[in-house]
Amino acid sequence: MPISQMNSLFLQSLVSSHSMKPRKLSVRDLELVSAKLGIENAPRVENSPVLYAPVFRNISMFKRSYELMDRMLKVYVYKEGGKPIFHQSKTRGICMPWKDGL
C-alpha cells in the first residue's frame, strides 16, 4: 500500500472519530449518576441500632443506597380488573404452573 493511501486512510479515521458526538445523558442517566455519587460519598455510619454492621461490606454505603432507593424508586399500582391481552397466552408448549395446577 502506498504511503499516500495510508495517509488518506489515517486522515479519514481522524475525521470520522471527531465527528462522533458524545451521547447526551437522559434524565434517568443523570439520576443514576447522582445516586452512584451519593452512595460512594455516603456519610460514615459507626453504629446502627437497626443494622448488624458485620454482615455488610460497607454499612455506610448500604444505608445510603437504601435511603436513596426508598426516596427515588417509583412503584406503579394498577386497579384490579381483566388481565391485559398479552397475559392470555395461546402457546401450548410452555408449562404454566399457575394454569396447569402444578
C-alpha positions in Angstrom: 0.0 0.0 0.0 1.5 3.3 -1.0 2.2 6.0 1.7 -0.3 8.4 0.1 -3.1 5.9 0.5 -2.0 5.2 4.1 -2.1 8.9 4.9 -5.5 9.1 3.3 -6.9 6.3 5.4 -5.3 7.9 8.5 -7.0 11.3 7.8 -10.3 9.6 7.2 -10.1 7.8 10.6 -9.3 11.1 12.3 -12.3 12.8 10.7 -14.7 10.0 11.5 -13.5 9.8 15.1 -14.0 13.5 15.7 -17.4 13.6 14.0 -18.9 11.3 16.7 -20.8 13.4 19.1 -20.9 12.3 22.8 -24.3 10.9 23.7 -26.5 13.3 25.7 -27.4 11.8 29.1 -31.1 11.3 29.7 -32.8 12.4 32.9 -32.7 8.8 34.2 -29.0 8.5 33.4 -28.3 11.7 35.4 -30.4 10.3 38.3 -28.4 7.1 38.3 -25.1 9.1 38.2 -26.3 11.2 41.1 -27.3 8.2 43.1 -24.0 6.5 42.5 -22.1 9.6 43.7 -24.4 9.8 46.7 -23.7 6.2 47.6 -19.9 6.5 47.1 -19.8 9.7 49.2 -22.1 8.3 51.9 -21.7 9.8 55.4 -19.9 7.4 57.7 -22.1 5.2 59.9 -20.4 4.0 63.1 -23.2 2.3 64.9 -26.7 1.5 63.8 -29.3 0.2 66.2 -31.2 -1.5 63.4 -28.4 -3.0 61.2 -25.8 -5.5 62.3 -22.6 -4.0 60.8 -20.5 -7.2 60.4 -23.0 -8.5 57.9 -22.3 -5.7 55.4 -19.1 -5.0 53.5 -19.7 -1.2 53.9 -22.7 -0.4 56.2 -22.4 3.3 55.3 -22.9 2.7 51.6 -25.7 0.2 52.2 -27.6 2.6 54.4 -27.2 5.4 51.9 -28.2 3.3 49.0 -31.3 2.1 50.9 -32.3 5.7 51.7 -31.9 6.7 48.0 -33.9 3.7 46.8 -36.6 4.5 49.3 -36.8 8.1 48.0 -36.3 7.5 44.3 -37.9 4.2 43.5 -41.3 4.5 41.9 -43.8 1.7 42.1 -46.9 1.9 40.0 -50.0 0.1 41.1 -52.9 -0.5 38.7 -56.6 -1.2 39.5 -57.7 -4.7 39.5 -59.6 -5.9 36.5 -59.3 -8.0 33.4 -55.8 -9.0 32.5 -54.3 -7.3 29.5 -54.4 -9.3 26.3 -50.6 -10.1 26.4 -51.1 -12.1 29.6 -53.5 -14.5 27.9 -51.1 -16.8 26.2 -52.2 -19.1 23.4 -49.0 -21.1 23.4 -49.3 -24.8 24.1 -45.7 -25.9 24.5 -44.9 -23.9 27.7 -45.7 -25.2 31.2 -47.5 -22.6 33.2 -47.8 -23.9 36.8 -50.5 -21.4 37.7 -52.7 -22.6 34.9 -51.8 -26.4 35.0 -52.3 -26.7 38.7 -48.7 -27.8 39.4 
